[in-house]
Amino acid sequence: MPPSQTSTTPALGGSRWNTFPATGTMTAREFFTGTEPLLQGVIDALQSVDREILGAQIRATLGLGTRETSLPLAIGPDAASATRELGTQAEAIGQEIASWATAAVDRLLTHRIPLPAGPLVVRSHCYGHLLTHPATDLLMGRRGGPVTMQLYNEWLHQMVLLRDALLPFTNWKDVPLLVTPTGLRHTEPARDRFLTELLVRQIRHTSIVNFARHTVTGSSGPDGSGPDGYGRPGSSAPDGYGFDHDGGTVLPAVVDAPPLTAPRHLLTWRPDPAVGETATYVAEVRDYYAAPRTLIEHLPPATGTSGPITARIVAEPVVDGTRTAHVEVTHTAHNDATASIDLGQCLRGHRFAHRQGPAARAEAAGARDARTADTWAVLHAPGLVCTEGGDAVLDATAQDNTVVLAILGRLYPDHVVLRPAGHRAGPVNAAGNGPGRLVIDIRGEAHQES
């Protein structure tokens, strides 16, 4: 009997395995639940299911270092920091999705989902995910066959797309992913570019942002390939470090986390009902190499604690789909004097800064004497502050995280060190004869270089 002409529920089958609207947003858990008809179809087609085999398969596909891994990423001690952060994300998210899958199979075996129009048969274009030998026997052997295999292939690929779409985000469970009737297959071209760069080179920050934007909005936004990820020579297209989208903002995690321990490269979704349009956050100065500089030797030395400084992040109006933002700092002891530091430069400074950890305690021999610098003088200085006269130390132990971020934005991002206050007796330099460093002493526990 043909379906009713007035029915608003799409018939499942062919390339349609869900009742998703043309476009919409879902969290990771909501999307996983939306893919359960595929799992139910596998269970119905097999009639006799080995849950252990299916559980082992999803763990192998979403795990790292397995024969069947969908992400051949090495995250050893010599890996770049972005690779380690994204690899750690992949392991954590993959394990969680695998646990959801195991629970879903157990539930669907006893509480079947009713599927419209009878047995589900879909055509899934293979993406080449490798199966374990037991899974191959189960899905393609006597109990399985082409129908079973394609149902499972589509579900498995959607799980891989889900894991990968969430990699940039610290709070990945909260991110509203764009979903279409093909699930997350619309992310495939952007995912391919993102993973290619991740696997073959040190991935740029803007590539992470562009992929995150694509998974949330469906558009990668401005693109670029400058040496620091913030500009492509000869191109007028700005590169972004974050973005607004209907209902929230995505910015690097350090914006509201301790600089000493915050991820360098990951992003955080921040819900904000007031945000109603899509806009890309861009750095005020695309090429910081060309920015004017101030020698710290020309600034007054510290004469004691500079006292507390307040800071807030201020976003500028959207112009042609882009916007800038600043960290505005105020010093009450200086008649409420203010200074403004570009947030994009602050985030560059955080990504490039070295973090001194416990191992530095054993290197005290050979450490050079360091001059002190006045924190407020540095924040108020024009351009980017650098040194040609040896090491300099800024005392930011009385300041909050946003002020520390502002200091990072005012320093030329080369040979800058974040150091826990408890290590003030340790060395400043890792190499005794290297160039002078700008060291920021901050509150916080010791943290290894990452």
Buried (B, 14 or more C-beta within 10 A) or exposed (E): EEEEEEEEEBEBBEEBBBBBEEEBBBBBEEBBBBBBBBBBBBBBBBEEBBEEBBBBBBBBBBBBEBEBBBBEBEBEEEBBBBBBBBBBBBBEBBBBBBEBBBEBBEEBEEEEBEBBEEEBBBEBEEBEBBBBEBBBBBBBEEBBEEBBBBBBBBBBBBBBBBBBBBBBBBBBEBBBBBBBBBBBBBBBEBBEBBBEBBEEEEBBBBBBBBBBBBBBBBBBBBBBBBEBBBBBEEBEEBBBBBBBBBBBBBBBBBBBBBBBBBBBBBBBBBEEEEBEEBBBBBBBBBEBEEBEBBEBBEBEEBEEEBEEBBBEBEBEEBEEBBBBBBBBBBBEEBEEBEBBBBBBBBBBBBBBBBBBBBEBBEBEEEBBEBBBBBBBBBBBBEEBBBBEEBBBBBBBBBBBBBBBBBBBBBBBBBBBBBBBBBBEEBBBBBEEEEEBBBBBBBBBEBBEEE
